[in-house]
Amino acid sequence: MNLLHLDSSILGDSSASRQLSRALVDAWQAASPEIKVSYRDLASDALSHLSAASLVAGATPAELRDAVQKHEVELAEATLNQFLAADAIVIGAPMYNFTIPTQLKAWIDRIAVAGKTFAYDENGPKGLAGGKKVVIVSTAGGIHAGQVSGQAHEAYLELVLRFLGISDIEIVRAEGLAYGEEPRANAIKGAQAQIDELFAAA
Ligand SMILES: Cc1cc2nc3c(=O)[nH]c(=O)nc-3n(C[C@H](O)[C@H](O)[C@H](O)COP(=O)(O)O)c2cc1C
């Protein structure tokens, strides 16, 4: 089984989502030593944003692409193929300004590809990337789960994944991290307990 581990926090060693996504992947590997993990740090190795130049590069016949366009298409294809090859994905997803980090959005813009991961027909949209399990490690300074203020964060991520055909989605959540030392420690402990529970029966 291929597991893709993504981090997107810009807070380096102080990051709660990095700490928890690492703990989650470690627990997964302990439960299933055969899994093959690929790691992608979307913050330190950020993808360029999808742009008009990206679309032009993709639409240009391979033999006519210049070096920049060639690089652009290779990056897009490699990112998409890594996503498609994953049976499971762990996404470290902090809340920044009420939504996901821009680096994680840049990744989504590379994996939401018409004809590859979704399609439309007379019945509406159809996800083509089903059969994967996704665990979102959601962190926030405030408390937003189930509230309007969380819609562009966790709820948005779930929406996009479901649009792509992924229905097996778990959320490991640590929120209220900015409420003080003790609430932060308790929120992280709670998320760790969720991780332990996910693999208790494995
Ligand atoms: C640039 C930035 C913007 C943030 N915006 C929000 C926000 O809109 N709402 C919120 O509840 N917390 C916000 N926070 C707090 C983070 O969600 C919190 O620090 C969380 O731990 C981030 O996860 P991380 O530690 O893995 O980066 C923000 C933090 C940063 C650095």
The ligand as a Tripos MOL2 file, in Angstrom:
@<TRIPOS>MOLECULE
LIG
   31    33     1     0     0
SMALL
NO_CHARGES

@<TRIPOS>ATOM
      1 C1         -0.4690   32.9720    9.3480 C.3       1 LIG1
      2 C2         -1.3710   32.3510   10.3640 C.ar      1 LIG1
      3 C3         -2.7330   32.5550   10.2700 C.ar      1 LIG1
      4 C4         -3.5790   31.9750   11.2090 C.ar      1 LIG1
      5 N1         -4.9240   32.1410   11.0750 N.ar      1 LIG1
      6 C5         -5.7650   31.5450   11.9560 C.ar      1 LIG1
      7 C6         -7.1770   31.6670   11.8060 C.ar      1 LIG1
      8 O1         -7.6990   32.2860   10.8890 O.2       1 LIG1
      9 N2         -7.9570   31.0510   12.7180 N.ar      1 LIG1
     10 C7         -7.4530   30.3080   13.7380 C.ar      1 LIG1
     11 O2         -8.2130   29.7520   14.5170 O.2       1 LIG1
     12 N3         -6.1100   30.1660   13.8920 N.ar      1 LIG1
     13 C8         -5.2640   30.7650   13.0290 C.ar      1 LIG1
     14 N4         -3.9190   30.6120   13.1610 N.ar      1 LIG1
     15 C9         -3.4050   29.7530   14.2400 C.3       1 LIG1
     16 C10        -3.0660   28.3590   13.6910 C.3       1 LIG1
     17 O3         -4.2140   27.7210   13.1790 O.3       1 LIG1
     18 C11        -2.4370   27.5240   14.7990 C.3       1 LIG1
     19 O4         -1.2040   28.1350   15.1360 O.3       1 LIG1
     20 C12        -2.1870   26.0780   14.3810 C.3       1 LIG1
     21 O5         -1.3800   25.4940   15.3590 O.3       1 LIG1
     22 C13        -1.4880   26.0050   13.0610 C.3       1 LIG1
     23 O6         -1.0640   24.6810   12.8110 O.3       1 LIG1
     24 P1          0.4880   24.4040   12.6850 P.3       1 LIG1
     25 O7          1.0200   24.6150   14.0920 O.co2     1 LIG1
     26 O8          0.6210   23.0230   12.2390 O.co2     1 LIG1
     27 O9          1.0550   25.3890   11.7070 O.co2     1 LIG1
     28 C14        -3.0430   31.1940   12.2620 C.ar      1 LIG1
     29 C15        -1.6650   31.0180   12.3330 C.ar      1 LIG1
     30 C16        -0.8340   31.5740   11.4130 C.ar      1 LIG1
     31 C17         0.6450   31.3360   11.4990 C.3       1 LIG1
@<TRIPOS>BOND
     1     1     2 1
     2     2     3 ar
     3     2    30 ar
     4     3     4 ar
     5     4     5 ar
     6     4    28 ar
     7     5     6 ar
     8     6     7 ar
     9     6    13 1
    10     7     8 2
    11     7     9 ar
    12     9    10 ar
    13    10    11 2
    14    10    12 ar
    15    12    13 ar
    16    13    14 ar
    17    14    15 1
    18    14    28 ar
    19    15    16 1
    20    16    17 1
    21    16    18 1
    22    18    19 1
    23    18    20 1
    24    20    21 1
    25    20    22 1
    26    22    23 1
    27    23    24 1
    28    24    25 2
    29    24    26 1
    30    24    27 1
    31    28    29 ar
    32    29    30 ar
    33    30    31 1
@<TRIPOS>SUBSTRUCTURE
     1 LIG1         1 GROUP 0 **** ****
